[in-house]
Amino acid sequence: MSQKPIVHVEYDGAGYEPRYQVLREQILRKVPESTVTGAQGRSSSFEVTLNNKEIFSKLKVGQFPNSDK
């Protein structure tokens, strides 16, 4: 049996929550069975994990993910 996708987003609470909400909606539209959570975190962060594995880091790449990533 496949593991249900669990996505977690750590985001800077100073204005990044709307970006998290958009990403959450996009993920749930494409993969409705997934669980998507978010929490305020470090300054300038927008860190995305899938099943506890980092798949995107704004802190590392210096930009936000786009819908192609």
N, C-alpha and C positions, 0 to 999 in steps of 0.2 A: 504494500500500500504506500502511495506517495505521501510525503509529508506536506501538510497544509502550509502554504507560503506565509511566513510571518515577517513583515516589514516594519522596521522601526526607524524613525527619523529624529535625530537630535538637531534642533535648530536654535539660532540666536533669537531670544525673546524680544529683541528690539526691532520688530518689524518683519520677521521672516515667517511668522505663523500663516499669513495668507498663502505664501508659496507652498508651505507644508499642506495646507488644505487642498490646494489645486492638485498637487502630486498625489495625495491620498485619493481624491476623486478619480483621477486618471487610472491609478492602480486598481481600484475597486471596480471600475467600469470594464477593464480588460481582464481582471482575474477576481471575479466576485467572491470566490471562496477564501480569499486571502484575509489575513488580519493585518491592519495597518494602525500603528500607534505612533505618537509623537510626543516629544517632551522638550521643554526649553533647556538649553545647554550653554555651551561655551560661546563667547563672543565670536561673531563672524562664522559660526558653524552652520553647516547644513550637511550632516553626515547620515548616510543611508545604509542600513544593514538589511540583509535578507537571510533569514534563519541564522542570525548571529554572525554572519560573514559580511565584512564591509564591501559594499559594491559601488559606493561613491563617497567622496570626501571633498567638500568645498575648501576645507582647510588645506588640503594637499594640492588641489588643482586651481584654486583661486577664482572659480566661477560656479554658477549654479548649474545643475543638470538640465539638459533639454529633453524633450519628449523622445528623442532618438536614443537616449542612454539608458 
